[in-house]
């Protein structure tokens, strides 16, 4: 009796787009050559509708090779990642609040977040060469800021090729860099210009932070001496005009030089009681302008390569009143390529006569 041949999986490319399919290669914009969807992206009904509306269904089909079973596994992995990210954000939100009020013991939420940082570092490292996603948590106050500084600093450190141990120390120092602020009074919240005396009081938050790390060292998770050095020196300037020691150039610890850039960039992107937040491009340009003065030029060079003012999927309001979504980082990082309603092809905001960005739109993850 002849043997029945074993069915072989089909190697034919799918003929239609279906939810759950995974891109095996990036979907490129035929106009700009920029990646609209990265390899590994999972198609959803909404994405399929957008792809078909843009007339890119055929191009998308050429990017599909994975079977539905693989897509399901990929979806499950993405869901786990989202859940872990939520745990990290919530743990840091609770844990940092405790760190700002020692001598109360540091309990499980912060310890859990401290451990999750080690898992987060390889993920950031994997994406450090492509500034296509926003790793900041938008909005918020004393909790979101140290978390954002940590995310930005680790992205910079990874792009600079730091070891895992150095990245872990960088993450820890970033979370703790402003812990001394808890000892400051009303000067921290003034809504008007501060006097030179009040500025000196503000600057003392660095020394307060070092005192807290020393006095309550048994309350904090274990950390290296490099973490303490970075916390102490994160307000030093490349030109020697910083504080508290007036260190200059390479005498400033590298981790502190990285945190200085991340700290300044995130602070400029947030509303302050004394000024409005800057547009991402304004903050980006300010960092670049201060290379060799406030910041290490080498760190700034990496910043321009690793951080995009308007990452993919950012929502922007233009001076035309339109709300658009960033689909690619343009040749000029401050002028991205966007998708506009009613316009068939992506619009390069760097082109002559293109609309101007007036606001970056985002929702707040944490209350102030």
N, C-alpha and C positions, 0 to 999 in steps of 0.2 A: 504494500500500500504506500503510495507516494506521501512523503512528509509535507505537511502544510507549512509553507514558508512563514517565518516569524515576521509580523508587521514591523516595518522600520519607520522611525519618526520622519515626518516630511521635512525636507530641506527647502521647500518652496517658501518664498517670502509671502506673508499675508497679503490678501487682496483688498482688505478693508481695515480701517482704523477701529480699534475696539478698546474700551477701558481695561486697564491692567497690562497692556502691552508696554514693553520697556525698550527705550532707545539703546541700541548697541553702539551707535556712533552719534556724534553731535549733529543736531539739525542746524544748518547754517542758513543765514539770511542770504538769499540770492542777490540782493542789492549791495550789501555791505561786506558779506563774508564773515560777519560776526556770528557767534553761537547764540541762537535763540533758545535752544534747549540742549542741555549737556547730556552726554552719554550717561545712561543710568536713569534718566527721567522716566517716570511712570505716567502713562497717558490717563487722563481723567475725562469724563464727559465734557467738562468745561474747556479743557485744553483742546480736545478734538474739535469742538465747535469753533474755537478761535483759529485753529490750524486750517480748517476747511474754509472759514470766512476769508482767510488770507490767501487762499489758493495754494497752500503748501502741502496738501494731502499726499501727492505723489512723492515729493521729496522726503516726507516723513516715512512713507512706506519703505523707502530705500534704506532707512536707518534702523529698521526693525529686523531682528533676527531671533530674539529670545522667545522661548515657549511660554505659554500662560502659567505653567507650574513655577517657572523661574520668576516670573513677574509677581506671583503671589508671595513667594519667599522674599523677594525684594521689598514688596509692600510691608510685610510683617517686620522686616528689619528697620524700615523707615519709621514705623509706628513705635517700635521700641526706642529708637533714637529720640523721637518727639517726647515720649514719656520721660526718658532720662533727662532731657533738657529741662522739662517742667520741674522735675524733682530738684535739679541743680539750682534753678532760679529760685524756687520756693525755699530751699534749704539756705541758700545764701541770704535771701531776704530776711529770714528769721535769725540765722546765725550771726550775720553782721550786726544786726540790731543788738544782739547780746554783747558782741565784742566792743561796741561803743559804750557799754555801761559796766565795765569791770568795777568792783571785784566779783560780781556775780559769776559763778562757774560757767564755763563754756560747755553746753550740753550737746546732745546728739545731733540736732539740726546742723550746727556748724561743722561738727566732726564729719558728718555725712557729706557735706558740701566739700570739705577739705579733701576727702578721699575721691570724690567725683572729679575734682580738678585733674587728678592724675589720668583719668579716663578721657577727659576733654582735650588734653594737650595733643595726643596723637591725631585727633580729628581736626583740630585747627591746623596742625602741621601738614596734614594731607592736602589742605586747601590753600596753604600759604602762598603758593605761586600764582594763584588766580584770584584777583580781587573782584569777584563777581557776585559775592553775597555779603549782606550786611550782618556782621557778627555782634553788633551792638544791640543792647536792649534799650529801645527808645524811651526817652522821658524818664521821669522819676527823680529822686533826690539823693539822700545820703547813702542809700543802698544801691541804686542803679549805677551811680557814678563809679564806685570802686569795682563793681562787677564789669562795667564797660572798659575801665582802664585795664583790668586783667585781660579781657578778651582781645583788646587792641594790642596790648603789650606782647602777649603770647604770639599773636599773629606776626608782629614785627620780629620777635626773637626767633620764631621758626623760619622766617624768610632770611634771617641772618645766619642760619645754620647752627644755632645753639643746641647743645646736648639736651637730652630729656631732663637730666638733673638740673641744669641751668634754667630750663623753661619752668620747671616746678618751683624753683626759688623765685623766678621772675613773677610767676602767678601769685605766690604767697605774698611777696612784697607789694605787688599791685593792690591786693585786697586790703593790706594793712597800711598803705602809704599815708592815709589821712586820719589814722585813728586818734592822733593827738588833738584833732578838732573838737572832740567831745569835752575838752577842758576849757574851751573858749566860751565867753559869754555873749552878750548882745552884739559885740563887734562883728561876729560872724554873719549876722543877719541884717546888717545895716542896708538901707535902701538908697543911701546917698554916698557921695565920695567920702572916703575915710581919711583921717589925718595921718601924719607921719607916725605919731605915737600909736594910733590904733593899728597901723600897718605893722609896726614892730611887735605888737601883741599878737597879731595874726601869724606872723612869721614864727612865733614861738611854738606853734603847733607841732613843728618837727621835733623840738626837744621834748615836748609833752609826750609825743608818741614814743620816743625812745625810753622815757621814764616809765610809761605804762608797760612796754614790752619787757623792761627789766624788773619792775616791781611785781608784776603779776605774770612772770614768765611761766609759772606752773599752770596758769589758767589757759594758756594758748597751746595749740597743737605744736609739736616739735618743728623747729625751723632752723636753718643754717645761719651762720654769722653773715653770709652774703645777703640774706634777707634783711637783717638789721642795718647793714651798710647801705642798702638801696633805699630803705625807708628814711634813713638819716640824710641822704644826699639827693633826694628826688627833686629838690628845688635849687640845686646848684646849676649854674649856667656855664656853657662852653667857654664864654669869654671871661669867666671869673667874677662876674657881677652878681652871682646868686647868693644864697644863704643855706645853712648857717655858718659855713666855714670859708666861703669864698674860693672853693676849689675851682681849678681851671683845666679845660681840655681833658686829656687822658687820665688826669688824677681823679676825675669823677668816676666812680664804679660804673661799668658798662650797663648793669641792670638799672641803675638810677637814670642813666642817659636815655634808655629806652622808655622807662616809665614817664620821664619828663615830657616826651613827645606825646605819648598816649594820654596822659593826664591833661595836658593843655588842649589837645584836640577835642576830647570829649567835653571838657568844661566849656569850650567855645560853642559847642553844639547844643548846649542846654540853657534854658532861661535862667538868669540869675536875678536876684532882687535888685541889682544895680544896673542891669542892662539886658536887652533882648538877646536871644540866641542868634548866632550868626548862621548864614546859609552854609551848608557843607563846603561849597567852593570857596567861600570867604575864609573859613577856618583852615582849609587845605592850603590856600595861598599864603595865609599868615605863617603857618608852619614852615613852608618853603622859604619865605622871605627872611625868617629868623635863623636859617641854617648858618652855622659859623658864628652866630651871636648868642642866642639863647640855647640852641640845640646842636648836638653833634652832627656835622654834615653827613657823615657816613650813615647815621641812623635815619636822617631825613631822606637820603637817597633811597634807602629801603622803603621808607614810608611812602614815597611817590610810586613805588613799584607794587607794594603790597596792599595799600589802602585805596579804595575808590571813593571819592566824595559822594557819588551817586551809584551805588551798586545795582546790579540787575534786580528787578522787581520793586525798586523804589518808586513811590508815587510822588509826583511833582505837580505843582500848580504853575502854569505859565502866565506871562503878562497878557495873553489872549483870553484868560479865564479858563482855558482847558486844563483838565486834570489828566496827566499822561503817566504811563508806566515805562520805566527804563527797561529796554530789552538787550542792550549791549553797552559796554564801556567804549566810548569813542576814542579817536586818536588824541583828542584833548580830554583828559579825565574829568574836567570841569564842564564839559559839554557832551553829555551822553547821547546815545541814539535811543529814541523813544517811539512808542506806538501811540498814535492819536486816533481818537474816534472819528470815523468817517474818512480816514486817509488810508488808502490801500497799502502804501509802502511805509516802512519806518522813516522817521524824520531825524536827521542828524542836526542836533542843536548847535553844532560847531560850524554849520554852513552859513555863508553870508546871508543876512536877512532873516535868519531863523528866530523863532520866539525866544524870549528870555525867561529864565527860571526866577520866580519870585518867592517860592516857598517849597520846602520839603515837607510832605505830609506823612504823619505817622500817628499811631495810637500809643497811649501810655501803657506800659506793662505794670508799673508800680505806682502807687499814690505817692505824693510828696509828703 
